[in-house]
């Protein structure tokens, strides 16, 4: 199946022949269905904790005490995605000139965006072209776009994560913040953070330790033809594709922190709406710390904030029966659920709101790839140069990549979930 030239190509990416062969087997055999018992819920025995006000205060106290002990705490922010999907409607408008309701809303409220002042005096396609091309918003990463307006200047999502870190993850005055970024955007991120460090260190009285990593080439996956054979480009070479956010389990595995908060780059709000976010991050972290203090754990542990299902896309919390008959709590995507009725019954979903413990009671780091369930990947249909192909997605970071972790679900208010999937989402009151 693989030629000597193929093997050289694999080796150059750090991918073993065995791994490549396993990937091709996955295309042929697919992935087994999970034995889902039921969606998790807040009912008795349903698997989702719903802390009372008194319990919330207790967990916040537990967390604040933990911070005073000098443990290493980190915010881990997946930030490698480009913002191009945010602007797909604007790109279409540049091509066809059709003012859809989406475009009408954008143009009518362009002054409400944090980047609005740069569009003064421009209208219609001129304004959109200036934003996407002259300001490079069509190519920049989402983390470096202006999201929120303040009197002292607009902020990017990267800055908002710096602020959040100071508000709930500062241990002994140090905020450890890690961004996973694409190779092309790394210099931009480094410069942006360097430009902002002094401002936020002075404002919040903390020191920032900001680090970056890139998705490893060895986590890319092969593409296949519809018949399961390796897909090849016009010059006969194998085609590799990013393996999805599940590849970041290797980046996470490199972090030397006791407790790690994981949250997507675009789920941020201005300061006036941060109160709920900070409170519930402290609650989740307190739940985790108390669990660690009262249990002997032999595997990584995560506490997952879940919100009531409001129709937003995202993985849901479920109770699953394992092969040995035991049960576990899992976050599942719709692609992992064979019965659509089960997804319809789900009352909650996970907005990527996790607090994780990566070390055992003696302070030794777990090797996180050991706790991935390789049978929880999935196959999607894509195309390249007009040819259909099959793409292999690795077990997702908060799905199969953490399948063998201890998992605790906690209901958090929907006010803590404010993603920006399209540019007009920035017009929502939560981002104004």
TALIN-V187663 format. One record per residue. RES is the residue in one letter. PHI is phi as a letter, one per 30 degrees, with the letter a starting at -180 (* if undefined). D_CENTER is the distance of its C-alpha to the mean C-alpha in Angstrom with 2 decimals. Layout:
BEGIN
res	phi	d_center
RES	PHI	D_CENTER
RES	PHI	D_CENTER
END
This chain:
BEGIN
res	phi	d_center
X	*	34.95
X	c	33.89
X	d	36.34
X	e	36.96
X	d	35.26
X	d	32.16
X	d	32.15
X	d	32.44
X	d	29.45
X	d	27.42
X	d	28.72
X	d	27.86
X	c	24.13
X	i	24.57
X	c	24.34
X	d	27.15
X	d	29.48
X	d	28.81
X	d	25.07
X	d	26.01
X	d	28.57
X	d	26.21
X	d	23.86
X	d	26.93
X	d	27.99
X	d	24.72
X	d	25.52
X	d	28.98
X	c	28.38
X	i	25.02
X	b	23.14
X	d	24.84
X	d	24.16
X	d	22.96
X	c	25.58
X	d	24.01
X	d	26.24
X	a	24.79
X	d	21.84
X	d	21.25
X	a	22.91
X	d	24.38
X	d	27.81
X	e	29.72
X	i	28.37
X	d	25.44
X	j	22.83
X	c	21.15
X	d	22.51
X	b	23.57
X	d	24.87
X	d	27.99
X	e	28.47
X	d	30.46
X	d	27.87
X	e	25.19
X	d	27.59
X	d	28.25
X	d	24.65
X	d	24.25
X	d	27.46
X	e	26.31
X	d	23.21
X	d	25.37
X	d	27.91
X	d	25.41
X	d	24.38
X	d	28.11
X	d	28.55
X	i	26.80
X	d	23.94
X	d	21.21
X	b	18.05
X	b	14.91
X	c	11.82
X	c	9.10
X	b	6.88
X	d	5.05
X	b	7.69
X	d	9.56
X	d	9.83
X	d	13.25
X	d	14.10
X	e	16.75
X	d	15.46
X	d	15.77
X	c	19.38
X	d	20.52
X	d	23.15
X	d	24.45
X	d	24.82
X	d	26.75
X	d	28.91
X	d	29.87
X	d	31.02
X	c	32.90
X	i	33.70
X	d	33.14
X	d	32.30
X	d	30.28
X	e	29.55
X	d	26.06
X	d	27.85
X	d	30.52
X	d	28.10
X	e	26.41
X	d	29.84
X	d	31.40
X	b	28.82
X	d	27.93
X	d	29.46
X	d	26.91
X	d	23.99
X	d	23.41
X	c	24.35
X	e	27.32
X	e	30.06
X	d	29.61
X	c	30.57
X	e	33.77
X	i	36.72
X	c	34.75
X	b	34.44
X	h	33.46
X	d	32.41
X	d	33.42
X	d	30.80
X	d	28.04
X	d	29.21
X	d	29.34
X	d	25.74
X	d	24.33
X	c	26.85
X	d	28.53
X	d	25.51
X	i	23.30
X	d	20.60
X	d	20.46
X	c	19.43
X	d	17.62
X	d	13.90
X	e	12.41
X	d	12.20
X	c	15.97
X	d	17.24
X	d	19.42
X	c	17.86
X	b	20.26
X	c	23.99
X	b	25.88
X	d	29.52
X	c	28.86
X	j	26.64
X	d	23.39
X	c	20.00
X	c	16.87
X	e	13.32
X	e	13.67
X	d	16.82
X	d	15.53
X	d	13.19
X	d	16.43
X	d	18.28
X	e	16.03
X	e	16.37
X	d	20.09
X	d	20.29
X	b	18.85
X	b	18.03
X	d	21.21
X	c	23.23
X	h	26.80
X	i	25.94
X	c	23.26
X	c	19.61
X	c	17.56
X	b	14.52
X	b	12.58
X	c	10.72
X	c	9.86
X	b	11.72
X	d	13.92
X	e	17.50
X	d	19.05
X	c	17.15
X	e	17.59
X	e	21.01
X	d	19.95
X	d	17.25
X	e	19.84
X	d	22.48
X	d	20.58
X	d	19.72
X	e	23.28
X	d	24.73
X	c	23.10
X	e	23.51
X	e	27.06
X	e	26.48
X	d	23.90
X	d	25.61
X	d	28.79
X	d	27.37
X	c	25.77
X	i	27.99
X	b	25.36
X	c	24.78
X	c	21.45
X	c	20.53
X	c	17.81
X	b	16.83
X	b	14.98
X	b	14.35
X	c	14.12
X	d	13.11
X	d	16.41
X	e	18.84
X	d	19.81
X	c	16.62
X	d	17.54
X	c	19.26
X	d	22.59
X	c	23.27
X	b	26.22
X	d	28.93
X	e	29.36
X	d	32.01
X	j	29.68
X	d	31.18
X	e	29.27
X	d	28.49
X	b	30.25
X	d	30.24
X	e	33.54
X	c	34.60
X	i	34.11
X	d	31.07
X	d	28.21
X	c	25.07
X	c	21.72
X	b	18.33
X	e	14.79
X	d	13.87
X	i	10.37
X	d	7.12
X	d	9.60
X	d	11.42
X	d	9.35
X	d	11.29
X	d	14.09
X	d	12.63
X	d	11.87
X	d	15.39
X	d	16.90
X	d	16.10
X	c	19.34
X	b	18.36
X	d	19.58
X	b	16.82
X	b	13.16
X	d	10.96
X	b	7.16
X	a	5.72
X	d	4.02
X	d	7.07
X	c	8.97
X	c	9.31
X	b	12.44
X	b	16.13
X	d	19.47
X	e	21.37
X	d	23.59
X	c	20.83
X	d	19.10
X	e	21.49
X	d	19.69
X	e	16.30
X	d	18.18
X	e	20.36
X	d	17.86
X	d	15.75
X	d	19.21
X	d	20.07
X	e	17.15
X	d	17.92
X	d	21.58
X	e	21.20
X	d	19.64
X	d	22.39
X	d	25.11
X	d	24.04
X	d	24.22
X	d	27.56
X	c	29.04
X	b	27.89
X	d	28.47
X	c	25.20
X	c	25.40
X	a	21.74
X	d	18.35
X	b	17.60
X	b	14.65
X	c	15.03
X	c	12.73
X	d	13.30
X	b	14.18
X	c	15.78
X	d	18.73
X	d	18.21
X	c	19.01
X	j	18.40
X	d	14.88
X	d	12.92
X	l	10.66
X	d	11.46
X	c	14.44
X	d	16.04
X	b	19.09
X	c	21.95
X	b	22.72
X	c	25.99
X	d	25.84
X	d	28.54
X	d	30.56
X	j	30.77
X	d	28.49
X	c	25.66
X	b	22.05
X	c	19.16
X	b	16.30
X	c	13.25
X	b	14.30
X	d	13.50
X	e	16.66
X	d	17.30
X	c	17.99
X	c	20.48
X	d	23.91
X	c	25.45
X	e	24.18
X	d	26.18
X	d	23.95
X	d	20.92
X	d	23.31
X	d	24.31
X	d	20.88
X	c	21.09
X	b	17.54
X	b	13.95
X	c	10.73
X	c	8.61
X	h	5.80
X	b	8.56
X	b	9.70
X	b	12.59
X	b	13.69
X	c	17.13
X	c	17.45
X	b	21.26
X	d	24.31
X	d	27.02
X	c	28.80
X	i	25.95
X	d	25.38
X	d	21.92
X	d	20.94
X	d	20.32
X	e	16.93
X	e	17.66
X	d	20.61
X	c	18.59
X	d	16.86
X	c	18.62
X	d	19.39
X	d	20.85
X	c	17.62
X	d	16.63
X	a	17.67
X	c	19.62
X	b	19.22
X	c	21.96
X	b	21.76
X	b	24.55
X	b	25.71
X	h	28.85
X	i	29.88
X	c	29.67
X	d	27.66
X	b	25.46
X	c	23.34
X	c	19.86
X	c	18.47
X	c	14.84
X	d	14.23
X	e	13.37
X	e	9.67
X	e	7.88
X	c	8.25
X	c	11.18
X	d	13.94
X	d	12.74
X	c	13.32
X	d	16.14
X	c	18.85
X	d	17.57
X	d	19.33
X	b	17.34
X	b	18.25
X	c	17.25
X	b	18.08
X	d	18.55
X	b	17.34
X	d	18.63
X	d	17.05
X	d	17.79
X	d	14.68
X	b	12.51
X	b	13.19
X	d	10.82
X	b	12.57
X	c	12.74
X	b	16.34
X	e	18.41
X	d	20.55
X	d	17.86
X	d	18.76
X	d	22.16
X	d	21.09
X	e	22.86
X	d	19.74
X	c	19.19
X	c	22.92
END
